[in-house]
Amino acid sequence: MAQKLAFIGFGVVGQGLAEILQNKRQSLRDDEGFEAKVVAISDFKKGSLYHPEGLDLKAVLDAVQTDGTFVNYPETDGLITGWDSLQTIQQSNADTIVEVSYTDVLTGQPAIDHCRAAFQNGKNVVMTNKGPVSLAYQELTALANKHNVSWGFEGTVMSGTPALRMPKLALAGNDITEIRGILNGTTNFMLMRMDEGESYESALKEAQQLGYAEADPTSDVEGLDARYKIVILVQHVMGMPLSVEDVECTGISQMTAELIEQARAEGKRWKLIATAKKENGVVSAKVAAEKVPLDDPLASVSGALNAITYETDLLGPVTLSGAGAGKTETGFSLLIDLLTIAKARKAVRS
């Protein structure tokens, strides 16, 4: 039985998932036994579409490509337009909400309300928004459990690279006592370029030109993006409570050529590292630029890649590296969450 999806938001990430579902429809059915039917899309700027029997994804993507809206989506019997996000969540026949709306990371809204509405209506949620997971993890986990639905958010930390799924599954049985990660590709790219001789200002400008950094780069360069991600990791992987305010945070905006040269003279390399340590049942966490020895696996992570090291009691340090952003990569993170939900449903039926 096809999993019925409703997209809340249809920007770059939502379109990335839609393209994957369109292009890999047959292989997902043949290889994974997975079928998805997109029944609704609601986007604040593009408009909304709902059809209980499913939308034509190719026509949706073509319409958006034409003028950035759903105006040119063909009229069909049973098509409903004009619903806002909450109407779409509450009134559509979707099984799972793909929450990829534009959300204020400081408040987690409107995505937190979208999750609440979905769970209360017996619907799963998959999402890539960091705010709701870091700010309302305990509440939303409890609410999802209460209504016996699933909540997937793999893409909130390292895009499609399984920073959350890998330790929960492949490292099960280990006590993870420390997490150290390069969780922001923009700053990693900038520090690499500064290590190659560029100034901070030049490295930032290049990062903006390549689309790694926003016009306002504060969230990246001051470590705020990494701060939210380490909070998610601590809560989900370590199973420990931690608030954003508890994480000491400094970024790279004060990095200079002199500091870069100092690290090089010591046989080290600057990296923006998010760290969480668990000692005697208490977790402490911080985000800061650190001089990392060249034999540390994190030192060799270059460009806009992300990486994370889990310190375990049975295996020792385990390092995972991969893409931390991107249209297809983040769309893939949503696909993995959808496949997980489908497999869980199949297991229950059998």
N, C-alpha and C positions, 0 to 999 in steps of 0.2 A: 504494500500500500504506500502510495506516494506521501511524503511529508509535505504538508501544506504550509507555505511560508508567507509572512507579511513583512515587508521591508518598511522600517520607520527611518526615513532618510534614504537618499539615493544619490550620494555624492561619489567621489572617487572610489571609496572602499566598497560601497554597495554595488556600484557598477562592476567593480572587479569580481565580486562574487557572482553577479548575474552572468558575466561573460564566461566564467568557469563552468557554471551550471549549463549554459548554452553549449559551449564547445566540448564539454566532456560528458554530456548527457548519456551517450551510449556506453562509454567505457565505465562510467560510474555504475550504470545498471548492470553491465556484464561482470565487472571485477569486484564490485562492492555490494551488489544487490541493493543499491541506493537509488531512489527516485525522489525528485523534489518537484513540487508544483507551486509556482509563485501565484498566489491568489490576490495579493494586495500590495500596493506601494503608496506610501504617503510621505511627501516631501514638502517642506514649508514653502520652497520657492518653485518647485517644478509642478506641483499639483498632486492629485491622488487618483488612483484607479483601484477598483475592486471588482472582481468577477469570481463567484464561488467555484466555477469550474476551471479557473486558471487563466492567467494572462499569457499572451504571446510575447515571450521574452525578446525575440528578435525585433518585433515591432516596437516594444518598449525602448530598447537600446537605439533603434533607428530614430525614433521620435526625439529622444534626448539629444542625439547627435545632430539633428536638424536645427533645433532652436533652443535646446536646453530645458524644454518643458515636455509635458505629456499631451500638449494640445493636438499634435498630429497623430496620436494613437487612434487607430480606426474604431469607429463606433460599432458596437456589437450588441445583440440582445442580451440583456441581463447585466450590462456594464453599469457600475455605479461610480460616479465621480463626486468630488467635493468633500469627502470625509477628512476630518483632521486626524492627528495621530492617535488620540485616545479613542475616537470612534472606530478607527481601523483596528486597534487592539481589541476593543470590547465587542464589536459587532461583526467582525469578519469571522470566517470559519477556519482561520489559520490555526495550525497546531503549534507553530513556533514563530516567535517574533524575532526578526533580524534587526537589532537596534543599532543603527549606525547614523543617528542624528547628530547634528552639530550641538555639542554640549559644553557648558561652562565647567571647566575642570575644577574651579574653586567651589562650586556648589553641587556639582554632579547633576544639575538639572538641564533639560527636562528628562534626561535618561532615567534618573531614579524613579520618577513618577511613572514613566513608561514601564519599567520593570515591575513596580508595585501593581499596576493595572493588569499586566500580563499574568503575573502569578495568581492574583486574586480571581482571574478568569480562567485559571487552569491551563495556561499556555507557557511553553518553554521560552527561554530567551537565549540568544547568542549575541555577543556584542564585542566591540573593540574600544569602547569608551573607558578610559582609566578612572575618571572621576567617581562614577557610581561604585566601582569595585573597591577603590581605596577608601572612600568616605563612608560607605554604607554596607560594607561586606557582611558584618554580623547580622544586620537587620534583613538584608535581602536573601542571604543564605537560609536564615530561619524561615522566611516567608515562602521561599521556593520549596523547602522541605515540608512545610505545613500543607502545601497544596499539591505535593507529590509531583512536582515538575522539575525540569532540568535548567541549569543556568551555566552557560559556557562563556568564557571570556579569555581564551588562550591569547588572542591578539592584543591584549592590553599591555603586555610586557615586552615581547620581542617579535611582534608581528606573527608570522607563520612559524618561526623557530620555536620548538616546543619547550619553552622555559618553565611553563607550569605543568604540562602533561608529563614530560620526561621524568622529573623527580618524583611525582606522585605514583607513576607506574613503574618505570624502569629502576628507580632507586627505592622502591617500597621495602620496608624492613630496616632501612638505615635511619640512624639519628643524624639529621642534618644540623650541625652546630654552627655553621657559618656560611653565609652567601656573600660573594664578592662579584660585582658585575660592571661591565661597560654597557650601560643601558640606554645610552643616547648616541645615535650615530652622527649627529651634527657636530657635537663637541669632539668626538673621536676623530672625525675628518679634519676639523680645524687644528687639533693638536698634532696630527700627522703632518699637515702642511706647515705648521710652525716649526716642527722638528726638521723639515726640509729647507727652512730658511725664510719662510714668509712671515710677515708681521701679523699680529692679531687682527688688525683691521682688514688686511688683505685676505686673510684666511676666512674671515666672516663674510666678506663680500663675495668670495668665490662660492662659499657654501650657500649663500642666498641665490646666486645665479644658477646653481645646479639644482635648486629646489629642496635642499636639505634643511635650510633655515628659513623661517618666516621673516616678513618685513620687520616685525618686532620679535627679536630672537631671545627675549628675556627668559622664557620658559626653558629653553635649551641651555644657554650659556650660564645661567645662574643656578643650574642644577635642579630646577623645580620638576621637570619632566621625569628625571631619574628618581627623584624623591617619591613621587606617587608610585612609581613602579616597585621600589624596594618595599613600600608599605604593602602592596598587593602580594609580593613574594613572601613576606613574613607571615601574613595572615593565612594565605592559602597553602604554602609549602611547609612552613614551620608550624602552622596551626596556633600561632600566638597572636594576641591582640596588640595592635600598634596603630597609633594615630599619626597623621601627617605632621602635626605640630611637634611630635616627639622626635622627629628626625632632624638632626643638626645638618644644615645644608649650606655649602658654599660652592660656587661655580668656577669658571675659568676666565672671567672677565678681567681679572688682574694679572693674567699670565703675560710674561714678558720674554723677550729674546734672551735676557740674562738668566732667567730661571730655566729656560730650555737648555742653555749651554751648561748650566750647573748640573742638571740631571745627566747630560751626556758625559760630562767629566767624571761622574760617579758610576758610569756604566748602567744608567737607568733611563727611563722614558716616562714622561708625564702622561697620565691617564685620568679621566674623571671616573672615579670609582664609587659605586654605591655599595655599602657594606652593612651587613646585619650579623650580629653575634649573639648566640644564646649561651648564657652562663647561669647556672644555678636556678633555672626556670625563669630567667628574666632576659628579655631581648633589648639590645641597644643597637641603634642604626644611625648611619650618617652618609652624606654625599659630599665628597671633596676631591680636589685634584691631588693625586699622589704620585710620587716618584716610584715607579715599578721596576724592579730588577729585570734585566733583559731575558733571564731564564724563566721568568714567570709567564705562563701561557697567555695571560692578558696583555703582556707587553707587545706581542707580535700581531695583535688584532689591528688591522689597518683600515683606512677609509671609513665608510659609514657603517661598517659591520658592528654588530653587538656581540658580546660574549659574557658568559657567566660561569663561575666556579662554585660548586657545592662541596663543602667539606663534610665528608661522611665518616661514620665510625667503622664501617665495614670495608669500604673501598678506598678510603682516603679522598683526595681531591679529584673531582670529576668536572671537566670543563666542556661546555657546549657553546658553539659559535655559529652564527648565521645572520641572515638579514633581519634587521629590526624595523623595517618600514618598506613601503612600496604597495602599489595598487594590487598587483596579483598576489604578492606575498601575504598581505593582510586579508585579502579575499580568501586565500587558502586557509588562514587561521579560522575563519568562520565555517568553511567547508569541513574542517576537521571536527569542530564542535557539532555540526549537523550530523556528520557520520557517527559520532559517539552517541548522540541521542537516538539515531536510527537503530544502532546495534543494541542499545539498552532496551528499546521498545521490542525488538525482535526476540531478545532473550526472555522478556516478560511473557510474550505470547507463546513461546515454546515451553 
